[in-house]
């Protein structure tokens, strides 16, 4: 019976599983790894940057509020259950 290779004995055979270079070329990139040529990417104005940061903070606040409200409801239900029992 052939012995299985362990994780430390793994050898890459060099075959390509999925060539994604087509999608990189469609987006104007020279390689699938992204912009590695050293050219600067998009630059944003100060106003656009501020709005992007505020949008990210608003999204974080909305997600955080959902968790806080959910936790508050759990605590309220537990409190009412203990109060009704005693």
C-alpha positions as CSV (number, residue, x, y, z in Angstrom):
1,X,0.0,0.0,0.0
2,X,1.3,3.5,-0.9
3,X,2.0,5.8,2.0
4,X,0.3,9.2,2.0
5,X,2.3,12.4,1.9
6,X,2.1,14.5,5.0
7,X,1.7,18.3,4.8
8,X,5.4,18.8,5.1
9,X,6.1,16.5,2.2
10,X,3.9,18.3,-0.2
11,X,5.6,19.1,-3.5
12,X,4.1,21.6,-6.0
13,X,4.0,20.0,-9.5
14,X,3.7,23.4,-11.2
15,X,0.4,22.9,-13.0
16,X,-2.0,25.8,-13.3
17,X,-5.4,25.1,-11.8
18,X,-7.2,28.2,-13.0
19,X,-5.5,30.9,-15.2
20,X,-7.0,34.2,-14.1
21,X,-4.8,36.4,-16.4
22,X,-7.8,37.0,-18.7
23,X,-9.6,39.0,-15.9
24,X,-6.5,41.0,-15.2
25,X,-6.2,41.9,-18.8
26,X,-9.8,43.0,-18.9
27,X,-9.2,45.4,-16.1
28,X,-6.1,46.8,-17.7
29,X,-3.7,45.2,-15.3
30,X,-0.4,43.7,-16.5
31,X,-0.5,40.8,-14.1
32,X,-3.0,39.0,-11.9
33,X,-1.1,40.2,-8.9
34,X,-2.3,43.7,-9.4
35,X,-0.5,47.0,-10.0
36,X,3.1,46.0,-9.5
37,X,4.6,48.3,-12.1
38,X,5.0,51.1,-9.6
39,X,2.5,53.4,-11.3
40,X,0.3,55.4,-8.9
41,X,-3.3,54.3,-8.7
42,X,-6.4,56.6,-8.5
43,X,-6.0,59.7,-6.4
44,X,-8.9,61.2,-4.5
45,X,-9.6,64.7,-3.5
46,X,-9.7,65.6,0.2
47,X,-13.4,65.9,0.1
48,X,-13.9,62.5,-1.5
49,X,-11.6,60.9,1.1
50,X,-13.5,62.5,4.0
51,X,-16.8,61.2,2.5
52,X,-15.4,57.7,2.1
53,X,-14.2,57.7,5.7
54,X,-17.5,59.0,7.0
55,X,-19.3,56.4,4.9
56,X,-17.2,53.6,6.4
57,X,-17.8,55.0,9.9
58,X,-21.6,55.1,9.3
59,X,-21.6,51.5,8.1
60,X,-19.6,50.5,11.2
61,X,-22.0,52.3,13.4
62,X,-25.0,50.7,11.8
63,X,-23.6,47.2,12.2
64,X,-22.5,48.0,15.8
65,X,-26.0,49.3,16.7
66,X,-27.6,46.1,15.4
67,X,-25.4,44.0,17.7
68,X,-26.0,46.4,20.7
69,X,-29.8,46.3,20.1
70,X,-29.8,42.5,19.7
71,X,-27.8,42.1,22.9
72,X,-30.1,44.4,24.7
73,X,-33.1,42.4,23.6
74,X,-31.5,39.2,24.9
75,X,-30.7,40.8,28.2
76,X,-34.3,42.1,28.5
77,X,-35.8,38.7,27.6
78,X,-33.6,37.0,30.2
79,X,-34.5,39.7,32.8
80,X,-38.2,39.3,32.2
81,X,-37.9,35.5,32.3
82,X,-36.1,35.6,35.7
83,X,-38.5,38.2,37.0
84,X,-41.6,36.2,36.0
85,X,-40.1,33.0,37.6
86,X,-39.4,34.6,41.0
